[in-house]
Amino acid sequence: NKEPGTKAQRKTWGSGATGKQYSTEDYNRLDELFSTYSARLVSAGGYDTQQEYILRLCCRMTMDMEKMLAAGQVDKAQKLNKMIQENLASENLRKKDAKRSFGWTAGRTRWRKRV
């Protein structure tokens, strides 16, 4: 009786919610989502532990949202999407946050972080 996913995937993502164990396809989708969510941060130098936690949480929620949309549960999917956006915003992980987070501008007398 082979377990779904790889040992590394099970360690990284856990086994899923009680009664809704992740399938191999779920683990692969979570890996794809994480790669997508983290790509900009990796190219900018990486991410910290808190950012990784938020990214992985958002990956799980995104996969759940996709399943809800496929099942026609649009209202639940919209609520999850709002939660995803709020979590990404909490760590400045949205694309529109990138310029504010990583940009620097010249001030009158010194360099200051652009907000």
N, C-alpha and C positions, 0 to 999 in steps of 0.2 A: 504494500500500500504506500505508494509514493506521495510525499507531501507536495503541495503546490509551491511553485517558485523555487528559488535557490536558497541555500542556507543563509547567504548574505542578505538576500531580499527579506527573508523572514526576520532576520535580526534587525535590519534597518526599519522595516515597515510594521512589524508585528504581524499578528494573524488575522486582523480584521475585527469587526464587532462580534459580540457573542451571537452565535447563530447565523452569522454572515461571513464566514471565513473567506479570505481573499483567494481568488483563483490564480493560476499562473498568468493569465491574461491581465488580471488586476495588478499584480506585481509589476509586470512589464509596462503597463500604462502609468503606474506611479513613478517608475524610473524615467519614462519619457517626459512626464509632467515636471519632475524635478529638474531634469536637464534643461527644459524650456524656461522654467521659472528662475533657475540659478545662472543661466548663461551670461547675462549682462554683468552679474556680480563677479563671476569667475574672470571675465575679461577685464574687469576693473580692479582685480587684485584679490578677490575672494570674499568670503563671508564669515561672520563670527557664529558662535554657537547659538545665540538667540535668533539670529536671522535664519540659520538652518532649521531650527525648530519651527519657526513661523512658515518657512517655505514648505516643509514637509506636511505641516498641518493643512496648509492651503492646497497642496496636492491631493490629500485625502478628501478634502471637501469638494475640490473640483471634480474628482472622479465620482463622488456621490451625486453631485449636481448633474453631471452628464447622464448618469443612470436615471435620475428623476426626470430629466427632460425627455429621455427616450421612452419613459413610462407615461409621459403626458402630465406629469406633476409640476406644472409650470410655476405655480405659486410657491411651492416648497423650494424649487430650484432658484427662484428669484431671491428668496430669503437667504439661501446658502451663498449666492453670488454676493449679496450685500455683506455677509460675514467675511467672505474671502477678501473683498476690497478693504474692509475695515482692518483686517489683520495685516494685509500688505502695507496699508498706509501707516500702521503703528510702527513699522520698522523702516519706513521710507523705501519700500521695495517695489512700488509701482513705477512704470516708465516715466510718468509725469513728475515723480518725486526725484528722479535721478539727477536732473539739472540742479535742483535745489540742494540735494544732498552732497553732490560731488563738485559743484561749481564754486569758483572763487572769483571775486571781483575786486577791482582796485577801489579803495575808499579814498577819502581826502588825504589822510595822513598815514594810513597803514592798510595792509591787506586785511580783508575781513571775509568771513564765510558768507556767501550769498544765501538768503533765506526766503 
